[in-house]
Amino acid sequence: MTALRWVPLGVATALSLSACGHNMEQRAASGALAGAVVAGPVGAVVGASAGAVVNTVKK
């Protein structure tokens, strides 16, 4: 039960880090790294996807 308290914080961190970088590759990489730390391989995919979406929205 105590581990579940940290999940929202981890998700917020992954989403905020997915916007770091100057181009799509950097944003996807930082999102993937943050997602991997939070939720493993599945989090890495979600973080990379969020970074790609942030890049598309910023254009």
N, CA, C and O atoms as a DFTB+ gen file, in Angstrom:
236 C
 N C O
     1  1       0.819      -1.194       0.000
     2  2       0.000       0.000       0.000
     3  2       0.868       1.266       0.000
     4  3       0.498       2.264      -0.619
     5  1       1.995       1.235       0.673
     6  2       2.828       2.435       0.727
     7  2       3.463       2.745      -0.628
     8  3       3.704       3.911      -0.941
     9  1       3.734       1.729      -1.426
    10  2       4.330       1.964      -2.745
    11  2       3.341       2.659      -3.672
    12  3       3.744       3.412      -4.559
    13  1       2.065       2.415      -3.476
    14  2       1.049       3.034      -4.337
    15  2       0.959       4.541      -4.135
    16  3       0.476       5.254      -5.015
    17  1       1.413       5.027      -3.004
    18  2       1.403       6.478      -2.771
    19  2       2.397       7.194      -3.667
    20  3       2.210       8.371      -3.976
    21  1       3.438       6.514      -4.085
    22  2       4.495       7.137      -4.877
    23  2       4.202       7.131      -6.370
    24  3       4.861       7.847      -7.124
    25  1       3.246       6.355      -6.809
    26  2       2.944       6.254      -8.241
    27  2       2.523       7.594      -8.844
    28  3       3.058       7.963      -9.890
    29  1       1.592       8.346      -8.240
    30  2       1.236       9.642      -8.844
    31  2       2.417      10.610      -8.930
    32  3       2.537      11.358      -9.900
    33  1       3.274      10.596      -7.937
    34  2       4.457      11.445      -7.970
    35  2       5.382      11.037      -9.107
    36  3       5.938      11.888      -9.800
    37  1       5.542       9.749      -9.293
    38  2       6.385       9.259     -10.381
    39  2       5.823       9.599     -11.745
    40  3       6.568       9.957     -12.658
    41  1       4.529       9.491     -11.885
    42  2       3.890       9.830     -13.157
    43  2       4.043      11.319     -13.445
    44  3       4.331      11.708     -14.577
    45  1       3.852      12.146     -12.432
    46  2       4.014      13.589     -12.618
    47  2       5.449      13.929     -12.994
    48  3       5.681      14.794     -13.838
    49  1       6.403      13.262     -12.379
    50  2       7.806      13.486     -12.711
    51  2       8.106      13.066     -14.152
    52  3       8.801      13.775     -14.880
    53  1       7.587      11.932     -14.550
    54  2       7.820      11.457     -15.919
    55  2       7.229      12.411     -16.943
    56  3       7.855      12.690     -17.966
    57  1       6.043      12.906     -16.680
    58  2       5.419      13.825     -17.623
    59  2       6.146      15.160     -17.678
    60  3       6.260      15.764     -18.744
    61  1       6.641      15.627     -16.526
    62  2       7.348      16.902     -16.551
    63  2       8.705      16.775     -17.230
    64  3       9.149      17.707     -17.900
    65  1       9.361      15.646     -17.066
    66  2      10.661      15.449     -17.713
    67  2      10.531      15.146     -19.199
    68  3      11.498      15.283     -19.948
    69  1       9.361      14.743     -19.623
    70  2       9.214      14.437     -21.047
    71  2       9.288      15.689     -21.909
    72  3       9.461      15.594     -23.124
    73  1       9.160      16.857     -21.297
    74  2       9.245      18.107     -22.043
    75  2      10.674      18.645     -22.107
    76  3      10.910      19.661     -22.762
    77  1      11.621      18.000     -21.454
    78  2      13.006      18.464     -21.467
    79  2      13.654      18.119     -22.804
    80  3      13.476      17.019     -23.328
    81  1      14.391      19.052     -23.338
    82  2      15.111      18.820     -24.580
    83  2      14.764      19.860     -25.626
    84  3      13.807      20.621     -25.481
    85  1      15.559      19.877     -26.678
    86  2      15.376      20.866     -27.738
    87  2      14.750      20.276     -28.994
    88  3      14.176      21.007     -29.802
    89  1      14.854      18.964     -29.166
    90  2      14.264      18.348     -30.353
    91  2      13.530      17.076     -29.945
    92  3      13.533      16.698     -28.773
    93  1      12.913      16.427     -30.903
    94  2      12.079      15.269     -30.593
    95  2      12.873      14.135     -29.951
    96  3      12.391      13.499     -29.015
    97  1      14.073      13.878     -30.437
    98  2      14.866      12.784     -29.890
    99  2      15.212      13.021     -28.431
   100  3      15.143      12.100     -27.616
   101  1      15.586      14.253     -28.096
   102  2      15.933      14.560     -26.711
   103  2      14.726      14.477     -25.795
   104  3      14.831      13.975     -24.676
   105  1      13.580      14.962     -26.258
   106  2      12.367      14.898     -25.437
   107  2      11.923      13.455     -25.233
   108  3      11.529      13.077     -24.129
   109  1      11.982      12.652     -26.279
   110  2      11.599      11.247     -26.158
   111  2      12.568      10.500     -25.245
   112  3      12.147       9.650     -24.461
   113  1      13.854      10.809     -25.341
   114  2      14.845      10.131     -24.506
   115  2      14.685      10.490     -23.032
   116  3      14.757       9.611     -22.173
   117  1      14.472      11.762     -22.730
   118  2      14.308      12.146     -21.328
   119  2      13.002      11.593     -20.762
   120  3      12.952      11.209     -19.594
   121  1      11.953      11.548     -21.569
   122  2      10.707      10.944     -21.121
   123  2      10.854       9.450     -20.894
   124  3      10.310       8.909     -19.931
   125  1      11.585       8.782     -21.775
   126  2      11.802       7.348     -21.621
   127  2      12.624       7.040     -20.380
   128  3      12.341       6.070     -19.676
   129  1      13.618       7.838     -20.109
   130  2      14.442       7.629     -18.920
   131  2      13.623       7.807     -17.651
   132  3      13.703       6.989     -16.734
   133  1      12.847       8.862     -17.598
   134  2      12.013       9.095     -16.418
   135  2      10.968       7.995     -16.264
   136  3      10.708       7.533     -15.153
   137  1      10.377       7.581     -17.365
   138  2       9.386       6.512     -17.303
   139  2       9.987       5.191     -16.874
   140  3       9.352       4.430     -16.143
   141  1      11.199       4.905     -17.316
   142  2      11.859       3.661     -16.934
   143  2      12.166       3.627     -15.445
   144  3      12.075       2.576     -14.811
   145  1      12.525       4.760     -14.894
   146  2      12.802       4.821     -13.461
   147  2      11.530       4.578     -12.664
   148  3      11.558       3.915     -11.627
   149  1      10.423       5.110     -13.145
   150  2       9.163       5.009     -12.413
   151  2       8.504       3.649     -12.592
   152  3       8.110       3.025     -11.606
   153  1       8.377       3.177     -13.825
   154  2       7.560       1.997     -14.064
   155  2       8.227       0.939     -14.940
   156  3       7.537       0.083     -15.495
   157  1       9.521       0.980     -15.072
   158  2      10.209      -0.047     -15.844
   159  2      10.014       0.110     -17.346
   160  3       9.839       1.226     -17.834
   161  1      10.043      -0.991     -18.078
   162  2       9.955      -0.929     -19.539
   163  2       8.661      -0.290     -20.055
   164  3       8.678       0.450     -21.038
   165  1       7.566      -0.575     -19.401
   166  2       6.299       0.015     -19.833
   167  2       6.333       1.527     -19.627
   168  3       5.843       2.281     -20.468
   169  1       6.903       1.962     -18.529
   170  2       7.040       3.393     -18.275
   171  2       7.939       4.069     -19.289
   172  3       7.721       5.227     -19.645
   173  1       8.952       3.351     -19.755
   174  2       9.848       3.919     -20.766
   175  2       9.099       4.188     -22.064
   176  3       9.312       5.214     -22.710
   177  1       8.235       3.276     -22.439
   178  2       7.455       3.461     -23.669
   179  2       6.489       4.627     -23.507
   180  3       6.350       5.453     -24.408
   181  1       5.825       4.693     -22.359
   182  2       4.880       5.784     -22.110
   183  2       5.609       7.127     -22.061
   184  3       5.116       8.114     -22.607
   185  1       6.766       7.177     -21.420
   186  2       7.537       8.414     -21.344
   187  2       8.027       8.879     -22.702
   188  3       7.990      10.071     -23.005
   189  1       8.486       7.941     -23.521
   190  2       8.938       8.296     -24.868
   191  2       7.770       8.809     -25.704
   192  3       7.916       9.760     -26.471
   193  1       6.629       8.182     -25.553
   194  2       5.440       8.645     -26.279
   195  2       5.029      10.037     -25.829
   196  3       4.662      10.877     -26.651
   197  1       5.090      10.280     -24.530
   198  2       4.750      11.625     -24.023
   199  2       5.723      12.663     -24.555
   200  3       5.314      13.772     -24.897
   201  1       7.006      12.322     -24.632
   202  2       7.978      13.250     -25.202
   203  2       7.710      13.556     -26.654
   204  3       7.878      14.693     -27.094
   205  1       7.294      12.551     -27.405
   206  2       6.969      12.779     -28.824
   207  2       5.729      13.646     -28.965
   208  3       5.671      14.497     -29.853
   209  1       4.739      13.447     -28.111
   210  2       3.524      14.246     -28.152
   211  2       3.819      15.697     -27.785
   212  3       3.299      16.622     -28.408
   213  1       4.658      15.887     -26.767
   214  2       5.026      17.248     -26.363
   215  2       5.723      17.952     -27.516
   216  3       5.480      19.135     -27.756
   217  1       6.586      17.240     -28.233
   218  2       7.280      17.845     -29.373
   219  2       6.294      18.256     -30.460
   220  3       6.428      19.329     -31.048
   221  1       5.325      17.423     -30.723
   222  2       4.324      17.721     -31.756
   223  2       3.483      18.910     -31.354
   224  3       3.166      19.757     -32.189
   225  1       3.120      18.985     -30.102
   226  2       2.286      20.096     -29.623
   227  2       3.054      21.418     -29.656
   228  3       2.483      22.463     -29.968
   229  1       4.352      21.369     -29.332
   230  2       5.145      22.603     -29.322
   231  2       5.369      23.171     -30.711
   232  3       5.645      24.363     -30.848
   233  1       5.256      22.346     -31.747
   234  2       5.419      22.829     -33.122
   235  2       4.177      23.557     -33.482
   236  3       4.059      24.066     -34.597
